[in-house]
Amino acid sequence: MAPAFEPRTFVNGGMLRKFNGQYVSIILRIEEEAGTNLIAMSTDKQKIRVKLQDPTGGRVGSWIEVIGKPISGDAIDGKEAILFAEDEPGLDEDAYSMMVEFLNNCKDIYRSG
């Protein structure tokens, strides 16, 4: 059985500073990767630095989900990285950012179903 992910909050780049030291999940587009250091753009157009445990092997322009803890408003200590399949359709960045804003501003509705 695969290990479970830590409980986490879905965020965009502008929300990172609110969750400093807590587990988050963020979708990013790879801009540059040098070993375990990644520079990427969030769905709300924020440049994010990520320190990963292992290189992703993703290409520039690929989408990736990073699970980890923010260490500043523009940096994450990544625990897990999930690279999206190259043949997946494009991601609607605006819709994703709106979804995470909704989930974080309407927690009572989200939790009660």
N, C-alpha and C positions, 0 to 999 in steps of 0.2 A: 504494500500500500504506500502511495506517495505521501510525503510529509505534508501536513496542513500548513497553509499560509497563516501568518499572524493576523489577528483582527486589525482592520485598517480602514481609513477614510479615503474615499476617492476625492482627488483634488485636481486643480489646474495650477499653473505656475504662480498666479497672483495670490493663491491661498497658502503657499508653503509656510510663510512666516507664522501663520496662526497655529501650525501643527508642529512646531519645532520639537524634536525629540520623540514624537509619536509616529507610529507606523502609518504610512500613506501609500496610495497607489496613484500613479500619474502616467498618462500617455504622452509620449514624446516622439519627435521626429529627429533621427540622428543627423547631426551636422558634421561631427568629427569624432573619431575614436582613436585613442592612442593607448594601447594596452588596456588597462582597466579604468582609464579615465575617458569620460564621454562628455561631449558638449552637444546639447540637443535643444530643440525649440518645443515649447509646450503648445497646447491647442489654443491658448490665449496669447500666443506670440511673446512669451517670456523665454529668454535664454537661460538654460539650466545646466549646471555642472553636476555630473554624477560620478561618484567613486564606486566602482563595481568590484565584486569579488573575483569575477572572471570576465574576459573579453566577450562581447556578444557575437562578433563575427558578422554583424549586420553592415549593410551598405549605407552610404550617405543617402538620405531620403527615406530610409526604412522607418516604420513605426515600431515602437517598443513600449511595453508596459514595465515601469520600474516600481518595485515595492521596496520601501526602505524608510529611513528617518531623515527628515530635513535637518540640516545643521546650520542653515541660514536661509534667507529669503530667496536665494538662487542656487542652492547646493543641497544634494541629497547623498547620504551614505546608503548606497543600494545593497539590499540583501538578496533580492531576486530580480532577474530581468527576463522578460518573456518577449521574444522577437516575433512580430506578426509575420505571417506567410507572405512572401513576395508577390504572390498572385492574388492576394485579397483585394477587394475593391477599396477605393479611397475612403478615408475616414472623414466624416463631416465634423470638422473641428469646432465650428460654432455650436452645433447641437451637443457635442460632448461637453463643452464648457458650460453651456446652459444647464445640462443635466447635473453636473457636479455642483453648480451654484444652487440649484433647486434642492438636491439631496442634503446639502449642508445648511440651508436656510429653512427647510421645512422638515426637520428631523422627526417631529411628532407624527406627521402624516405618513412618512416613510416607514417608521417603526410599527405603526398600528395597522398598516395595510390598508 
